[in-house]
Amino acid sequence: MAQSTIEWTELTWNPTTGCTKVSQGCKFCYAEVMSKRLKAMGLEKYKDNFEVRIHPEALETPYTWKKSKVVFVNSMSDLFHEQVPLDFVQKVFKVMNDNPQHVFQVLTKRAERLLEIHKDLHWSHNIWMGVSVEDSKVEDRIDILRKSNARVKFLSLEPLIGPLPNLNLQSIDWVIVGGESGHKPRPMNPDWVLDIQEQCEKSKVAFFFKQWGGKNKKKNGRTLNGRTYDEMPEIDLQQCV
């Protein structure tokens, strides 16, 4: 567990680590770069660098949090990676089910695996399930997410590397948009962002603008239309059972 600098969450929790690339959004994977740094620092959890690994010992951590948290699950991996066994995914879900006082945000690029096993999982209200969509080539992930039993569904359009002019936002509760950062970031056209914000407003979907990105993401900031967009889905944690 670690405090997070990601704008739309509070903590990160990594019961699995490591991943493999599946689409253009993975090209400059921040988690892969971070994994190398953590390995160099001697952290046992990352001794195999970015190979997919499960960490059963991490399953106990959420039970120790005393106050309600918003938690990004597997910032350093993909819970629905094909190398993560179903029984371990179920154990992760059991932890989330057992801790309804927290919001757990799960994000995947492997929508097909999500659909394959979603009926084998218990979707309590505190589990927010999202898919990453970086351009129109992987827009089908949204349709697959919609078919899942997740009660709260969201999209992470980051890094946004192409326009998404005709998003189907039916049954989608939240949309995050962000530009790519790093040494060789691919550009994000402001018109793409404005268009998505207008689509969300029209569909009454919560919109969160994370960053413009670029080589100096701090300098470029995260204001749009002269303001920040920090909208989140509304959820009654008392219903998280």
C-alpha positions in Angstrom: 0.0 0.0 0.0 1.3 3.5 -0.8 0.0 7.0 -0.9 -0.7 8.0 -4.5 0.0 11.1 -6.5 -2.6 10.0 -9.0 -5.2 12.7 -9.0 -8.3 10.5 -8.9 -7.3 8.1 -6.1 -5.8 8.2 -2.6 -3.9 4.9 -2.3 -2.5 2.2 -4.5 -2.7 -1.5 -3.6 -0.8 -4.1 -5.6 -1.7 -7.7 -4.9 -0.2 -8.4 -8.3 2.7 -6.8 -10.1 4.0 -7.0 -13.7 2.3 -6.9 -17.1 2.7 -7.3 -20.8 1.8 -4.8 -23.6 -1.5 -5.3 -25.5 -2.1 -2.0 -27.3 -0.6 1.4 -28.2 -1.6 2.8 -24.8 1.1 0.5 -23.3 3.9 1.9 -25.4 5.5 4.1 -22.7 4.1 2.2 -19.6 4.9 4.2 -16.5 4.5 1.0 -14.3 7.2 -0.8 -16.3 9.6 2.1 -15.8 8.7 2.3 -12.1 9.2 -1.4 -11.7 12.8 -1.1 -12.9 13.5 1.6 -10.4 12.0 -0.3 -7.5 14.0 -3.4 -8.5 17.2 -1.3 -8.5 16.2 0.0 -5.0 16.2 -3.6 -3.8 12.5 -4.0 -3.2 11.8 -7.8 -3.0 8.3 -7.4 -4.6 9.9 -6.2 -7.8 12.9 -8.6 -7.9 11.5 -10.1 -11.1 11.2 -6.7 -12.7 8.0 -6.6 -14.8 7.2 -10.3 -14.9 3.6 -11.0 -13.8 3.6 -12.1 -10.1 0.9 -12.6 -7.5 1.5 -11.5 -3.9 -0.8 -13.3 -1.4 0.7 -11.5 1.5 -0.7 -8.2 0.2 -4.2 -9.5 0.6 -4.2 -8.7 4.3 -3.3 -5.0 3.9 -6.8 -3.5 3.3 -8.0 -5.0 6.6 -5.6 -2.8 8.4 -6.8 0.6 7.1 -8.7 2.4 9.9 -10.4 5.1 7.8 -12.3 4.9 4.5 -10.0 5.1 1.5 -10.3 5.4 -2.3 -7.9 2.8 -3.6 -6.5 2.1 -7.1 -6.0 -1.7 -7.3 -2.9 -2.8 -9.2 -1.4 0.4 -10.4 1.6 -1.8 -11.2 -0.2 -4.6 -13.0 -3.5 -5.7 -14.6 -5.7 -7.9 -12.3 -7.3 -9.4 -15.4 -4.0 -10.4 -17.0 -4.2 -14.0 -18.4 -1.4 -15.1 -16.1 -3.3 -14.2 -13.0 -5.2 -17.3 -11.9 -9.0 -17.0 -11.5 -8.8 -18.2 -7.9 -6.4 -15.3 -7.0 -8.7 -12.8 -8.7 -11.5 -14.2 -6.6 -9.3 -13.8 -3.4 -8.7 -10.1 -4.3 -12.4 -9.6 -4.8 -13.1 -11.3 -1.5 -10.9 -8.7 0.2 -12.8 -5.9 -1.5 -16.1 -7.4 -0.6 -15.0 -7.7 3.0 -14.1 -4.0 3.2 -17.2 -2.1 2.1 -15.9 1.1 3.8 -13.4 1.5 1.0 -13.8 2.3 -2.7 -11.7 0.0 -4.9 -10.9 1.2 -8.4 -9.9 -1.6 -10.8 -8.7 -0.8 -14.3 -7.9 -3.2 -17.1 -7.0 -3.2 -20.8 -8.1 -6.9 -20.9 -11.8 -6.5 -21.3 -12.2 -9.9 -22.9 -10.8 -11.6 -19.8 -13.1 -9.5 -17.6 -16.1 -10.7 -19.6 -14.9 -14.2 -19.4 -14.8 -14.4 -15.6 -17.0 -11.6 -14.4 -19.8 -14.0 -13.4 -17.4 -15.8 -11.2 -16.9 -12.7 -9.1 -19.0 -10.9 -6.5 -19.5 -7.2 -7.5 -20.2 -5.3 -4.4 -21.1 -1.5 -4.7 -17.6 -0.4 -3.6 -15.8 -2.0 -6.6 -15.5 0.4 -9.5 -14.5 -1.4 -12.7 -12.9 0.5 -15.6 -11.3 -0.1 -19.0 -8.5 1.9 -20.6 -9.3 3.3 -24.0 -6.5 5.3 -25.7 -8.0 5.7 -29.2 -10.8 4.4 -31.4 -9.0 1.2 -32.2 -9.8 -0.2 -28.8 -13.2 1.4 -28.3 -14.8 -2.0 -28.2 -13.5 -2.4 -24.7 -16.3 -0.1 -23.6 -19.0 -2.3 -25.1 -17.4 -5.3 -23.3 -17.3 -3.4 -20.0 -21.0 -2.6 -20.3 -21.8 -6.4 -20.5 -20.0 -7.1 -17.2 -21.8 -7.3 -13.8 -19.8 -4.4 -12.3 -22.1 -2.0 -10.6 -20.0 1.1 -11.1 -18.3 1.4 -14.5 -15.7 3.9 -15.7 -13.4 4.7 -18.6 -9.8 5.8 -18.4 -9.1 7.6 -21.6 -5.4 8.0 -20.9 -3.0 8.4 -22.6 -5.5 9.8 -25.1 -3.7 9.5 -28.4 -6.6 9.9 -30.8 -10.1 11.4 -31.0 -13.1 9.6 -29.6 -16.0 11.6 -31.2 -18.8 9.1 -30.8 -18.5 7.5 -27.3 -21.4 5.3 -26.2 -21.7 6.4 -22.6 -24.8 4.3 -21.8 -24.3 2.7 -18.3 -21.0 4.4 -17.8 -20.7 6.3 -14.5 -17.3 8.1 -14.9 -14.8 9.2 -17.5 -11.2 10.1 -16.8 -9.1 11.9 -19.5 -5.4 12.5 -19.5 -2.5 13.2 -21.9 0.7 11.2 -22.0 3.7 12.3 -20.0 7.4 11.3 -20.0 10.4 11.8 -22.3 8.6 11.2 -25.6 5.0 11.9 -25.0 2.6 11.6 -27.9 0.5 14.8 -28.3 -3.1 15.1 -27.2 -5.2 17.5 -29.2 -7.2 19.9 -27.0 -10.2 19.5 -29.3 -10.3 15.8 -28.4 -10.6 16.6 -24.7 -13.2 19.4 -25.2 -15.3 17.0 -27.3 -15.2 14.3 -24.7 -16.1 16.7 -21.9 -19.1 17.9 -23.9 -20.2 14.3 -24.5 -20.0 13.6 -20.8 -22.0 16.7 -19.9 -24.7 15.8 -22.5 -24.9 12.3 -21.1 -24.7 13.4 -17.5 -21.6 11.3 -16.8 -19.0 12.4 -14.2 -15.9 13.9 -16.0 -12.4 14.0 -14.5 -9.6 15.8 -16.4 -6.4 14.4 -15.0 -3.6 16.2 -17.0 -2.5 17.7 -20.2 0.7 15.7 -19.9 3.8 16.4 -22.0 7.4 16.5 -20.9 6.6 18.9 -18.1 3.2 17.7 -16.9 3.3 19.9 -13.8 3.9 23.0 -15.8 1.2 22.1 -18.3 -1.3 21.5 -15.5 -4.8 20.2 -15.6 -7.2 23.1 -16.2 -9.7 22.9 -19.0 -12.2 25.7 -19.9 -10.4 27.8 -17.3 -11.3 25.3 -14.5 -10.4 21.9 -13.1 -12.8 19.0 -13.5 -12.7 16.6 -10.5 -16.1 15.0 -10.9 -16.5 11.5 -9.4 -19.4 9.0 -9.3 -21.6 9.3 -6.3 -21.8 6.2 -4.1 -23.4 5.4 -0.8 -20.8 3.2 1.0 -23.6 2.0 3.3 -24.9 0.1 0.3 -21.6 -1.6 -0.3 -22.6 -5.1 0.6 
